[in-house]
Amino acid sequence: MVTRRDLGKIGLAAGFAGTFTRPAWAADAAQAAVDAAKQYSGQTITIVWEAGLQSLDPLNFSGPKWKELTGIDVKVVEVPVAEMFTKIMQDFRSGAGAYDALNVIPAWMPDLVNAGALEVLDPFVDKYAYRDELQKIAPTYRDNQMMVNGKIYGFPDDGDVFVMYYRTDVLGDPALQAAYKAKFGTDLPVPPTNWKDFDQVGQFITEFTSAKPYGAAFFRESGYGNFMFQERFRNEGGKFFDADTMKATINSDAGIKVLTDWVAENKWAPPGVEQWGFVENLAAFLQGQTAMTISWPPYGRWAASYGTDQEVMSWVPKSTIAGKVGYAMTPGGHPELAAGFCLSVSSASKNKEAAYLFIQWLNSESVSLERVKLPYALRDPFRDSHFTDPGYAALWPEAKDYLAALQAGANNGLLDLSLLQTDKYEEVLRQSVSKLWAGEDPKAILDAAAAEWDAITEKIGVDKQKAVYADWASKSGAYPKM
């Protein structure tokens, strides 16, 4: 199965050289990094990047441009996202220093910092006067994904957030709306803003149209189910732990409701949806088989056919719905800031300053704007200026509305749970989703999951984990303000 965060080697044989549209490099953080980096001309730095489409950014765009501007070669080490954490830790523990710059999922930061694997960036930030530009990163990412224990360890560099996509022609169909009002005595919400309405509208569309299209579909495969559960559980009022005892509370009424509702939704969704991943769900939506879905920002670009004419994007199904898609926050109004990436420097690097200058340049306001507009690289807007850029807003007719939905999601989004050994807790959730699709009872599944979480916490140390959780829970994006 092909997944969103592990698109493998799709399209890597085909190159696409991007060009900067900016007529000149202003005296900003990007230029400051270029000027300082010239002293390292002739050297090579390595950067860890997710294998697949993501890596086309440094391979074909930013890496060659950095070489042109500074004389520094960039060696891109492509790693599947599922292996990135392990390989970063192995390089650090061995002392090999094979990696200079890193892409780090924000939820990993407490573990990596606790191990000593990430370099503190504050001295470089001050030396190269980068604090002002960091303040222009959207607050959700800047305030929640950059620091551990008050120190900067990474630059938020990817505005990953779930977005609800809906067919404006289907939900706006007068016959559908009239039938809905006749049955429920209320106007059909366009779009639904809570899960009760979403499910009611979705089921009604499936029945009214005889599943042409289905009311909605999702990626239900367990790897995605982890993120979907984290979002929906908190929108239903759930808390992951009792903050005083650190006992897991995922088996609360909120958790049971989420899993129960998922099973009910599958009955009016396409057959086999419980095994769908990123690509299966994308194909169904682009081909007009579903009226609503939830996913990361690239769906919106590809639904509008932006960039899909390039050879590296040949795997994306041709959109039949361009101009017929609306964008909104997910039901509940607090979408998951699912995964994402920060740029960091390895503490084992032998080229720390050169590596730092490269990531400052990449992350800077001017360069990052060019990068998030690359149709193939999967980096999504994360700076205030990205959301309001006239050039981006002109890329397709509805791009302005798309950017507004991304900005609303960023302003109201929920952080991924981030603890010591986060992946062990997430693996329990992934297994729980698999159990659900195997037919097990939602309450029994979550009771067992809570017991497993408690065992993990005990092994790590209740007090140690409690401190990390308290820090995470204090952040603005940890839980919705109900």
N, C-alpha and C positions, 0 to 999 in steps of 0.2 A: 504494500500500500504506500502511495506517495503522500507525504504530509507537508503541511505548510512550512514548518520549521526544519524540514529535512528534504528539500526538493531534489536532493542528490546532485547528479551531474547533468540535469536537464539543460540542454542548450549551451553547455560550456564549450562545445567545439566551435560555436559560432561567436565571433567577436563583434563588439560594437564600441567604437571609440567615441566617447562623449566629448563635447567641446563646451567651453565656458562661454556664456552669452555676455558676461560682464566685459565691458570694453577696456577696463583697466583695473588694476588692483589698488584699492584705496589704502590709506595708511590706517589699517584696522588690525585686529588680532591676527588675521590671516597673513597680512604682509609682515607683521612683526615676527611671526613664526618663520616665514620664508627667509627674511633677512638674517635671523639668528642661525638658521639651519645651514646656511651656505658654508659655514666653517667646517661642516662635516661632509662636504662634497666628496664623492668618491667612495663613501662608506655604504654599507647595506644594513638596513634594519628589517626585522621580521615582524609581521603582525598576524595574529590568529583571527581568522574570519570564518563565519559559517559557510560550509561547502554548499555549492549550488548557485542560485541566482544572486544571493546576497554578495558573493565574492566577486561578481562582475564589476562592482563599484571600484575596489582597489586594483583589480586586474586590468581593467580596460579604461578606467576614468581617472580616479584620484591618484592611483599609484604612478601612472605615466606622467600626469601633470606635475606631481611632486618632484619627480626626477627632472623634468624639464626646468622647473623653477629653482631647484636647490642642488641638483647633481647627486642626490641621495637615491640609491636604489631601494625599492620596497619589495621584499619577498613575502608573498602571501601564503600563509600556511592554512590550507583549507581543512576544516575539521567538521564532521557532522555535529549538530548541536547537542545530541545526546552524549557525545564524548568530550565536549569542550571542557567542562569542569574537571574531569579526571585528568585530561592531558595537561591542563594548566597546573594542577596540583603536582603531577608527576614531574614536570619540568622544574618546578620550584623546589620540591623535596630532593631532587637529584643534584640541584645546583648547576645544572648544565647551562642554564641561561640561553636556551635555544629560541625563546620568544622574547621580543622586546615590548611590543604593544599588544594589547589584548582587547577582544570583545567579550564583555561579561554581562550575563543576564543579572539585572539588579537583585533578584531574590537570592543570588549566590553570594552577595557581598559580605554578609556577616561571617560566613564560613571562610571565605578567602582572606578576609582581614584578620580573623581570629588565628588563621594559620600563618599569617605574615607574608602571603603570596603577592599582595598588591603594594605598590609604592605610594606613599603619601604624596599627593600632588600639590598641596598648598605652597610649598616653596617655589615651585615652577610657576604656579598661577600668579604669585606675587611678582616674581622676577620678570615675567613677560606681560604683566598688567592685564590679565585675562578676566579678572573678577567682574568688571562691568558687563562684558559680553555674556558671562555665565548668568547674570541676573535677567537676561532677556530670554532665557529658556523658559518655556511655559511652567508656571509655579508647581503644578502637580509633579512634573518630572524633576525640576530643579530642587524642590524642597524635600522630596521623598526618595530620590534615587541616586543621589550624588555623594552623600556623606555617611560615615559610620563613626560613632562616638565623636561627632563634631569636626571630623577631618574629611577632606575631599579625597576620594579614592577612584572616582570615575566621572566622566562627563556623559550625562544622558544624551543619547544619540539616535533614538528611534522611538517615535511616538506611537507605539503599539497600543491600540485600544479597540475593543469590540464595537462594532457599528451595526445597527439594524438597517437592512435594505428591504425595500418593499416596492412592489410594482404599482406605480401611480395609476396606470390604466386599468388594472384589475380592481384595486380598492376604490378607485374613482368611478367605476362603471355604474351608471344610473340604475340599471336593472338589479344589480347586486345590492346596491344601497337600499333600494325600495323594498326588496325582499327581506333584507336584514331588519329594517325598521318594522316591517309588518310582523316579523317573528318575535323580535325582542323589545319592541316599543321604544327604541332609542336609535339615534343616528349611528351609523357605522363609524367608529373612530379611525381617522386617517392621519397618522398611523396610531395603532394601539400604544398606550403608554404604560400599561401594567400587564402583568401576566394573565390575569383573569380575562381581560379584554382580548389580549393576543390569542389566547387559546380559543376563545369563543369565535373570534373572527376567522382564525385559521381553520377550525373545524367547519364553520359555515361555508367558507370558500370551497373546501374540498367537496362538501355535499352538494352545494348549489351548482358547481361547474362539472360535477361528476369526475373530479380529480384532474381537470384540464383547465387550469393547473391545480396542483395540490396547494392547500392553504399555506404551508410552510414546511421547511426542512432545516436540519442542522447538521453540523459534524458531531456525531455521537460516539465515535471511536474513543477508547478510554483515555488516550493521551490528551485529547481535547476536552473530554468530560471533566478532567481535573479543573481546568480553567472555568468551564461553564458552571460547575458546581460551586466553585469559590465565589463567583459573581452572584449567582441566583440565591444561594444560601444567605448571603449578607443582605441582599435586597428583600429577602423574606424576614429579616430581623435576626438572623442567626449570628452567634459569636463562636469562634473556633475553640476557645478555652474559657474556663473560669479563671479570671485574672488573679484570684487569691490562691487557688489551689493548683492551678495548671492542669486540672483534669479536663480532658477533651469533652466538648459539648456539641460535636457535630451530629450526634444522635438525638438532638432536640427535635421538637415538633417541626421546626423550620426545615431541618435536614430531611426528615421523613417526607414532608410535603414536596420538596423538590424532586426526590426520586419517584414518588408516587405520580406526580404530575408528568414527569418524563415518560413514564410507561403509558399514561393516558394519551399523551400527544402523539406517540408513535402509531396509534391506531388510525389517525387521520393523516399521517405523513406518508411519504412514499415507502413501499415495502423495502425492508432491508436497511432502513435509515440508521438503525442502531450500529451498523458497521461502517457508516460513512466517515471519511476523513475530509481533509481540506479540498482535495481535487474533485471528489465525487459530489460534494455539496456545491462547489463552484460550477461544475458542469451542468447540474440540474437547474441552477438559477439562471445562468447565462443562456441556456437553451429554452427558457420559458416554461420549465416544468413545475416551478414553485413560485408562489406569490410573495413570500417573505423569507428572510433568513438573517442570520447573525454571523459575522466574521470580522476579520481584520480589515484595515483600509484598502489593501490591493483589490478586493472584490469591486469596490466602487469605481476604481480607475478602469479595470478590465471590462466591467459591464458597459462602460461608456466607449469601449474599444480604444482607449488611450494606450498607445504604445504596443498594442498586440499585433501590429503589422510587421514588427521586427522579427528576424529569424529566431532569436533566442526565446521569443515568446510563442513560438509555433505550437507548443503543447497546450496553450490556453484555448479552450473551445471558442469558436466565433460567437460573439454576442448577438443575440436576436432581440435584445431588449434595450439597446442604446436609446437614450432620451425618454425612457419609461421607468426610471428608477428614482425613488426618493430615499433620503438618508435621514436617520434619526438616532437618538440614543436608544439603547436597549431597554426593554420594559423594566420599570422600576426606577429608571433615571440615573443609575450608577453602574456604568459599564466596566468590565474588567480591563485593566491596563496589562493585558496578558503578554507575558514574556518581555519583549523589548531588549535593547542592548545599551550598555554604557561602554565608553572607551577608557581603558586603563593602561597603566604601565606595569610590567612585571617587576617585582622587587629583585628577581634574579637576573634581570637584563644587564648586559655590559655596555649598553648604549642608551642609558635612561634619558639623557637630555635630548638626544636626537629623536628618540621615540616619543617623548613628550611633545616636542615641537610639531611632529607629524599629527598627533591626535588633536592638538590645539587648532592646527590649520584645518583638519577635517571637520571639526566641530564648530568652527567659527561661523558667524552669521552669514557671511557672503558665500563661503564654500558649501556649507550645509544646505543652503537653499538650492544650489545646483544639484546636490546629491539626492535630495528628497523628490526632485522632479524626474530623476532617472526612472523610466517606466519598468525597468527589469530588475532593479536591485533591492526592492522590498523595504527600503528605509522610508519611514513615514514622518510627516511633519511633527516637529517637537518644539519649535521656537515660536514665540508670539508673531514674529514677522513672517513665518511660513504660512500661517493661517490667513494672513491678510495680503499676501503678495499678489499684486495685479497680474503678473505674468502667470502664476500658477492658476489663478481664478479664470484665466482665459484659455486654459488648455482644452476644455470641452464645455459645452453650454451650461451644464449643471455643476461645474467645478466649484463655483462660489458656495453653493449650498453644501457640497461635499466637505469643503474646508470648514464651514460653520459647524457641521455635525462633528467633525473631528475635534474642533476646539471645545465644543460643549462637552464632548466625552472626556477630553483631557481635564477640563475644569471640574468635572463631577465623578471622575473615574476612581476605581478601587484598585489598590495595590495587590499584587500577588503576595500571599503569605510568605514571610521571610524570617527564617529562624536558623539556628544551628542545625545542620543536616536536614535542610528543607526537603531535599529530594526524597528522603525516607518517608516523610509525612505525605508528600505528593504521590509516592508510589502506592501507598495504602488507598488513596482516593482513586487512583487509576484502576487498581484491582477491584475496588468497590463498584466502579462503573461496569467492569466486565462481569461481575457477579450479578448485577442488575439485569444485564442483557441475557444472562444465562437463566433467568427466571427466579432468582432468589428474592426473598421478602425484603422490602426496603428497610424496615425497622431492624431486622436481624442483621442485615448488611452493615448498617451504621453502628449498631451496638458492638459488633466485632471490630469495626474500624476504630471506634473510640478506644476500645481496649488496646488495640495495637498502637495507637498514638500515645496512650499513657505509658506503655512499655518503652517506647522510643524515648519519651521524655525522662523516664526514670533512669534509663541507661546513660543519657547525656548528663543528667543532673538537674533536678527540678529547679533549684535556685538559679543555676546558670541559665537555663532556658527561660525561666520566668523573667529574668532581667532583659534578655533579648526580645522576648515577646512584648514586654511592657514598653520598650523603646519603639518597636514596630507599631504597636497599637496606639501609641501617642501621635502618630503621624496623621495628617489630615485625610489621607486616602485609605486609611485602614478599614474604617467602618463608615457607612452612610450616616449622615446626620438626620435621624428620623424625626 
